[in-house]
Amino acid sequence: MKLVIVSGLSGSGKTIALHTLEDAGYYCVDNLPLALLPAFVDTALLQPLSLDPEQAMAPQERAAIGIDVRGGVSELRHLHQQLARLREGHPELKIQLLFLHAEHKVLLRRFSETRRLHPLGREGLPLDEALLAEAELLAPLREAADLIIDTSRSNIHQLRALLRARLLEQEQRGLSLLLQSFGFKHGAPTDSDFIFDMRCLPNPHWDPRLRPLTGRDAEVAAFLGDLPEVHAMLDQLEQTLLAWLPMFEREQRQFLCVSLGCTGGQHRSVFMVERLAERLRKHYPSLAIRHRELS
């Protein structure tokens, strides 16, 4: 049996996450008061959903609930204790905490576009202050999360695809590993477990023929693939990750994000992610690729 707790900042995509899980067969409840969490687990996951034996439904194998500031700020402080008690009392229950995040300026824009009221706005806080206060209140949940996803540069379809790759495919294949390319000039991704800098490699950007292309194009691949330092970097990245990823698995880590960055996120980091994925996929079949700046 599996329970996914979906939390995160308002406007970061929690509703999309719950809908994606629901489409995959999860029994989903949004904005569940934390005080009802033990009862929800008992009724939805561990016992039939009806007291009448003739009308009883089979217990759900997978469920997801949304918990955030809408359910009460004071209750969030007790989530750690609630989850610890659930894990202790129900060792057969697998619990994962998913936290969705987005940059402050992105959340401001999303709320401005939708003209929705922030949950903390009902207390009279301006939107900017409400977002900052919410981030501070949810910081402990983010620290405890099994999986953090930054949705700042993802649209609805990209977020759904990423959730399917990282949450749903992982159920059958073990450790969910994401290799991500990005550009340092756009900011380093906040959902990374490892960040490696590719800016020491020769830059195809300075070749006018290669500038409009990406690391996925054959011409760029030929340029970078002929460089000894590129192969040396790939060898060392592969050795490092194959040495340390099993250590994380032994600590029961289920999700890991490895990000490779270059200046703009168009050439070197994209090429290196593609080639590194070819080397690692036989060890981690659920490996997923994301090119942040190309999307």
C-alpha positions in Angstrom: 0.0 0.0 0.0 1.2 3.5 -0.9 0.4 7.0 0.3 1.7 10.1 -1.4 1.5 13.4 0.5 1.4 16.3 -2.0 2.4 19.6 -0.6 4.1 22.8 -1.7 3.7 26.4 -2.4 0.3 27.8 -3.6 0.5 28.2 -7.3 3.2 25.6 -7.8 1.0 22.9 -9.4 -0.3 20.8 -6.5 -3.7 20.4 -8.2 -2.1 19.2 -11.4 -0.1 16.7 -9.4 -3.2 15.3 -7.7 -5.0 15.1 -11.0 -2.1 13.2 -12.6 -2.1 10.7 -9.7 -5.8 10.3 -9.9 -5.6 9.6 -13.6 -3.0 6.9 -12.7 -5.5 5.2 -10.4 -4.7 6.8 -7.1 -7.6 7.6 -4.7 -7.1 11.4 -4.2 -8.3 13.9 -1.6 -7.3 17.5 -1.7 -7.0 19.8 1.3 -7.4 17.1 3.9 -7.3 18.4 7.5 -4.2 16.9 9.1 -6.3 15.7 12.1 -8.2 13.4 9.8 -5.0 11.8 8.3 -5.0 8.7 10.6 -8.7 8.1 10.0 -8.2 8.5 6.3 -5.4 5.9 6.3 -7.6 3.5 8.3 -10.7 3.8 6.2 -9.3 4.3 2.7 -6.1 2.2 2.7 -6.5 -0.4 5.5 -10.2 -1.2 5.7 -13.3 -1.4 3.4 -14.9 1.9 2.6 -18.3 0.8 3.8 -19.6 -0.5 7.2 -22.1 -2.7 5.4 -20.3 -5.9 4.5 -22.6 -6.4 1.4 -21.6 -3.0 0.1 -18.0 -2.9 1.2 -15.4 -1.8 -1.3 -11.9 -3.2 -1.3 -9.3 -1.1 0.4 -7.4 1.2 -1.9 -3.8 0.2 -2.8 -2.7 3.7 -3.6 -3.9 7.1 -2.3 -2.7 10.7 -2.5 -3.7 13.6 -0.3 -3.0 17.3 -0.6 -1.8 19.0 2.6 -0.8 22.7 2.7 -1.5 26.0 4.5 -5.2 25.8 3.6 -5.6 23.1 6.2 -4.3 25.3 9.0 -0.9 26.7 9.8 -0.8 25.2 13.3 -1.5 21.7 12.1 1.4 21.7 9.7 3.9 21.8 12.6 2.7 18.4 13.6 3.0 16.6 10.2 6.4 15.1 11.1 4.9 13.5 14.2 1.8 12.3 12.3 3.9 10.6 9.6 6.3 9.1 12.1 3.3 7.5 14.0 1.8 6.2 10.7 5.1 4.6 9.7 5.5 3.0 13.1 2.0 1.8 13.4 1.7 0.6 9.7 5.0 -0.7 8.5 3.3 -2.1 5.4 2.4 1.4 4.3 4.8 3.2 2.0 4.7 6.9 2.5 6.2 9.5 0.1 6.2 13.3 0.5 6.2 15.3 -2.7 6.9 19.0 -2.5 6.2 21.4 -5.4 8.2 24.6 -5.5 8.4 27.6 -7.9 10.4 30.8 -7.9 8.9 33.8 -6.1 8.6 35.9 -9.2 6.9 33.1 -11.1 4.3 32.6 -8.4 3.6 36.3 -8.4 3.0 36.2 -12.1 0.7 33.2 -11.9 -1.4 34.7 -9.2 -1.6 37.9 -11.1 -2.7 36.1 -14.2 -5.4 34.0 -12.5 -6.4 36.7 -10.1 -6.8 34.0 -7.4 -6.6 34.9 -3.7 -3.7 33.4 -1.8 -4.8 31.3 1.2 -2.9 33.6 3.5 -4.3 36.6 1.8 -7.5 36.0 3.7 -5.6 37.2 6.8 -5.0 40.5 5.2 -1.4 39.9 3.9 -0.5 41.4 0.5 0.4 38.7 -2.1 4.1 39.3 -1.9 4.2 38.9 1.8 1.8 36.0 1.8 4.1 34.0 -0.6 7.1 34.7 1.6 5.3 33.7 4.7 4.0 30.5 3.2 7.6 29.5 2.0 8.8 30.0 5.6 6.0 28.0 7.1 6.5 25.1 4.6 10.3 25.1 4.9 10.3 22.0 7.3 8.1 20.1 4.8 10.5 20.9 2.0 13.4 19.7 4.1 11.6 16.4 4.8 10.4 15.8 1.3 11.3 12.6 -0.6 10.9 14.4 -3.9 11.1 18.2 -4.7 10.1 19.4 -8.1 10.7 23.0 -9.2 7.8 24.0 -11.6 9.1 27.5 -12.4 9.8 26.7 -16.1 7.2 23.9 -16.6 3.8 24.2 -18.3 1.0 21.8 -17.4 1.9 19.2 -19.9 5.6 19.1 -19.0 4.7 18.9 -15.3 2.4 15.9 -15.9 5.1 14.2 -17.9 7.7 14.8 -15.3 5.4 13.5 -12.5 4.7 10.3 -14.5 8.4 9.7 -15.1 9.5 10.4 -11.5 6.6 9.1 -9.5 4.7 6.5 -11.5 7.4 4.8 -13.4 9.5 4.6 -10.3 7.0 2.3 -8.7 8.0 -0.5 -11.0 11.7 0.2 -11.5 13.3 1.3 -8.3 15.4 4.5 -7.9 14.0 7.4 -9.9 16.9 9.2 -11.4 16.5 12.5 -13.2 19.3 13.9 -15.4 18.7 17.6 -16.1 20.5 20.2 -18.2 20.3 23.9 -17.4 21.9 27.3 -18.0 23.7 29.0 -15.1 22.7 32.4 -16.5 19.0 31.4 -15.8 19.8 30.3 -12.3 20.8 26.9 -10.9 17.8 24.5 -10.3 16.7 24.3 -6.7 15.5 20.7 -6.9 19.0 19.2 -7.5 20.9 16.7 -5.4 24.0 17.0 -7.5 25.1 19.9 -9.7 28.1 19.6 -12.1 29.5 22.5 -14.0 30.2 22.0 -17.8 31.5 25.5 -18.5 35.1 24.3 -18.5 34.4 22.5 -21.8 34.9 24.3 -25.2 31.7 26.2 -26.1 30.0 25.6 -29.4 28.3 28.9 -29.0 31.3 30.7 -30.5 31.0 28.8 -33.8 28.4 30.8 -35.8 27.2 27.6 -37.5 26.5 25.9 -34.2 25.1 28.8 -32.2 21.5 28.3 -33.2 21.6 24.5 -32.7 21.4 22.5 -29.4 23.3 19.6 -27.9 20.8 17.3 -29.5 21.8 18.2 -33.0 24.4 16.0 -34.9 26.7 19.0 -35.7 27.1 19.9 -32.1 27.4 16.3 -31.1 30.2 15.9 -33.6 32.0 19.0 -32.4 31.9 18.0 -28.7 32.3 14.2 -29.4 35.8 14.8 -30.9 37.2 16.5 -27.8 39.3 14.3 -25.4 38.3 16.5 -22.4 34.6 15.8 -23.1 35.2 12.0 -22.9 37.3 12.4 -19.8 34.5 14.4 -18.1 31.9 11.8 -19.1 34.1 9.0 -17.7 34.6 10.8 -14.4 30.9 11.7 -14.1 29.9 8.1 -14.7 32.4 6.8 -12.2 31.4 9.3 -9.6 27.6 8.6 -9.9 28.0 4.8 -10.1 30.1 5.0 -6.9 27.7 7.2 -4.9 24.2 6.5 -6.1 24.1 3.0 -4.5 25.0 4.7 -1.2 21.8 6.8 -1.5 19.8 3.7 -2.4 21.0 2.0 0.8 19.7 5.0 2.7 16.3 4.4 1.2 16.4 7.4 -1.1 13.8 6.9 -3.9 14.4 10.1 -5.9 17.6 11.8 -7.1 18.1 14.7 -9.5 21.5 15.2 -11.1 21.9 18.6 -12.9 24.6 19.5 -15.5 24.9 23.2 -16.3 26.6 25.3 -18.9 26.3 29.0 -19.6 23.0 29.0 -21.5 21.8 25.4 -21.2 21.7 24.9 -25.0 24.8 23.0 -26.0 27.3 21.5 -23.6 25.0 20.5 -20.8 22.4 19.1 -23.2 25.0 17.0 -25.0 26.5 15.7 -21.7 23.1 14.8 -20.3 22.2 12.8 -23.4 25.5 10.9 -23.4 25.6 10.3 -19.6 22.0 9.0 -19.8 23.2 6.4 -22.4 25.8 5.2 -19.9 23.6 5.1 -16.8 20.3 3.8 -18.2 21.3 0.2 -18.0 21.9 0.6 -14.3 18.8 2.8 -13.7 16.0 1.9 -16.1 13.7 4.6 -14.7 16.2 7.3 -15.6 14.5 10.4 -17.0 15.9 13.4 -18.9 14.9 17.0 -18.7 16.4 19.9 -20.7 15.2 22.8 -18.7 16.1 25.6 -21.1 15.0 23.8 -24.2 11.4 23.3 -22.9 
